[in-house]
């Protein structure tokens, strides 16, 4: 009789990561970010209105584990206009600090940041696999943000036949 050595590696030890604590920290972070968003939107809409911008459109596209903002355009009615060279306060938080950090960002950068935040909040993973595309409209006069979201997916159908 021949002695055979095992070929399978020893099982991994149980994880020492406290997943409940990780998920709780993520939920707390999301709640803190959500608390800051209304004031950030108000400052943006005030600045857009003061600049004579009626609305801003943001197009995005993603697939294959990457995605990006494709374009950001400002409008005064039906006329495309340039963003003014002004900065406004934007409240942000980071994982490594409990403090709110006030950053000075351009109007266009605030629009981009909010668009990414809303995509993450409403359609996390929008850039993965077949991805998604769409458009935001930041309507300064109505003080609201509208999202048209198109999700791509691969589909298959099984057809069976008996002859």
C-alpha positions, 0 to 999 in steps of 0.5 A, a space after each residue: 500500500 502506498 502512502 498518498 499525501 493530500 493534494 488539497 491545501 488546508 482550509 483557510 482560517 475563518 475571517 477576522 473581519 467584522 462585516 457588520 461593523 464594515 456595513 454599519 460604517 458604510 451606512 453611517 458614511 452614506 447618511 452623513 453624505 446625504 445630510 450634506 447634499 441639500 445644502 450643496 444643491 442649494 448653493 449650486 442652484 443659487 450660483 447657477 441662477 445668479 449666473 443666468 444659467 437655466 439648466 445644465 445637462 450631464 451625459 454619462 456612459 459606462 461599461 466593462 467596469 469603467 464609466 465617466 461623465 461624457 459632457 457637461 453643458 450649461 444653458 441659458 434657455 435654448 442657448 449654450 453658455 460657458 460656465 462662469 469662472 466662479 467657485 462655490 463652497 462644497 461640503 464633503 467628508 472623507 473616510 479618514 476624518 469625521 469632520 466636514 471639509 468645505 472645499 471651493 469648487 467651480 460650478 462645473 466641478 460641483 455639477 460633476 460631483 453631484 452627478 457621480 454621487 447620485 449615480 452611486 446612490 441610485 444605480 451603484 455599479 452603473 459602470 459594470 458589465 454591460 453598463 449604463 448611459 444617460 443624462 442628468 438635467 440640473 434645472 435651476 429654475 425648478 431647483 431639481 435634478 432629473 435623471 434619465 437612466 438607461 441600463 444595458 444588459 445581455 439577454 439570452 433566450 432558450 428555444 427548444 424544439 422536438 422533431 
